[in-house]
Amino acid sequence: MLSKAETALLVIDMQYGGGAPDGSLVQMLHVDVSRQEDIVTPIIRLKDFFNENGMLVVNIKTEYEEDFSDWPMLAKRFEVKKYRHFARGSADAAIIPPLAPRKDEKLVVKHRWDGFFETDLDQLLKAQHIVNLILVGAATDVCVLETCSSAFSLNYNCIVPIETTASFSPERKKLGLEVLRFGRSQVVPVKEVYKLFN
């Protein structure tokens, strides 16, 4: 069983550019949005549960400088400049309205796939004596995986609900979940998450 006081919900990169038909990632990687499942509804329900129980919710979003001076290597690997991918202050980088940070929720802005890299996320969690993390968002095999890997290295107990994360294709999501299952995290149906609390 998990203590509510020691558990936080991390909502990772639920931004316009990651799933909208005209979003940067969808265009840049030619994502077929018709194959995407609805992960927003189960994330909203988890947010409701955490807020109703006075638990910590941390929204994590990615923003880059227009010239990608904060991550030049990303600009070498992908056409991020052309599509202004998650450019700071742009609509592309905005968290989608249904999952916008609510009153008393926290916001962490990152400039890598890993939510812990050069952010105050670890300090924020430790200050509130958090030891368990429920990780949701996108993409399963990119930012969720990278953030979960760091959390595992930092000795957090991680749980990823299957229905609350997505990738650029069902195949990539499946691969990401398999990697997450290897030590880094428990991977469970979302309905099981609610049963974990005492």
Residue pairs with C-beta under 8 A, 6 or more apart in sequence:
1 196
1 197
1 198
2 132
2 157
2 196
2 197
2 198
3 132
3 197
3 198
4 53
4 54
4 55
4 197
4 198
5 55
5 129
6 129
6 130
6 131
6 132
7 55
7 56
7 130
7 131
7 132
7 133
7 134
7 197
8 55
8 56
8 57
8 58
8 125
8 128
8 130
8 132
8 133
8 134
9 46
9 47
9 50
9 55
9 56
9 57
9 58
9 133
9 134
9 136
10 58
10 60
10 115
10 133
10 134
10 135
10 136
10 137
10 147
11 43
11 47
11 57
11 58
11 59
11 60
11 99
11 136
11 137
12 60
12 115
12 135
12 136
12 137
12 138
12 143
12 144
12 147
13 60
13 61
13 62
13 137
13 138
13 139
13 143
14 40
14 43
14 59
14 61
14 95
14 96
14 99
14 137
14 138
15 23
15 61
15 62
15 86
15 92
15 93
15 94
15 95
15 96
16 23
16 91
16 92
16 93
16 94
16 95
16 96
17 23
17 24
17 25
17 26
17 85
17 86
17 90
17 92
17 93
18 25
18 26
18 138
18 139
19 25
19 26
19 33
19 36
19 96
19 138
19 166
20 26
20 33
21 33
23 92
24 80
24 83
24 84
24 85
24 86
24 92
25 31
25 85
25 168
26 33
27 83
28 78
28 79
28 80
28 82
28 83
28 85
29 168
31 168
31 169
32 169
35 169
35 170
36 166
37 163
37 166
37 170
39 136
39 137
39 138
39 163
39 164
39 165
39 166
40 96
40 98
40 99
42 136
42 161
42 163
42 164
42 190
43 99
43 136
43 137
43 164
44 98
44 99
45 190
46 134
46 136
46 161
46 164
46 190
46 193
47 57
47 99
47 102
47 105
49 55
49 194
50 56
50 57
51 57
51 102
51 104
51 105
53 197
56 106
56 125
56 128
56 130
57 102
57 104
57 105
57 106
58 105
58 106
58 107
58 108
58 121
58 124
58 125
59 95
59 99
59 100
59 101
59 105
59 106
59 107
59 108
60 107
60 108
60 109
60 110
60 115
60 121
60 137
60 143
60 147
61 86
61 93
61 95
61 107
61 108
61 109
61 110
62 86
62 93
62 109
62 110
62 111
62 113
62 143
63 86
63 87
63 88
63 89
63 93
63 109
63 110
63 111
64 70
64 71
64 74
64 80
64 85
64 86
64 87
64 88
64 111
65 87
65 88
65 111
66 81
66 84
66 87
66 88
67 81
68 74
68 75
68 80
68 81
70 111
71 111
71 112
74 80
75 81
78 85
83 92
84 90
84 92
85 92
86 92
86 93
87 93
95 101
101 107
106 124
108 115
108 119
108 120
108 121
108 124
109 119
110 117
110 118
110 119
110 121
111 117
111 118
112 118
112 146
113 142
113 143
113 146
113 147
114 143
114 146
114 147
114 149
114 150
115 121
115 143
115 146
115 147
115 150
116 122
116 147
116 150
116 151
116 154
117 150
122 154
125 133
125 156
130 156
131 155
131 156
131 157
132 156
132 157
132 158
132 159
133 148
133 151
133 156
133 157
133 158
133 159
134 159
134 160
134 161
134 193
135 144
135 147
135 148
135 151
135 158
135 159
135 160
135 165
135 185
136 144
136 160
136 161
136 164
136 165
137 143
137 144
137 164
137 165
138 144
138 165
138 166
138 167
139 165
139 166
139 167
139 168
139 172
139 173
139 176
140 160
140 165
140 166
140 167
140 172
140 173
140 176
140 177
140 180
141 167
141 172
141 173
141 175
141 176
141 179
142 167
142 176
144 160
144 165
144 176
144 180
145 176
145 179
145 180
145 184
148 158
148 160
148 180
148 184
148 185
149 184
151 158
151 184
152 158
152 183
152 184
152 185
158 180
158 184
158 185
158 186
159 185
159 186
159 187
159 188
159 193
159 196
160 177
160 180
160 185
160 186
160 187
160 188
161 188
161 189
161 190
161 192
161 193
162 177
162 187
162 188
162 189
162 190
163 189
163 190
164 190
165 173
165 176
165 177
166 173
167 173
167 175
167 176
177 187
180 187
181 187
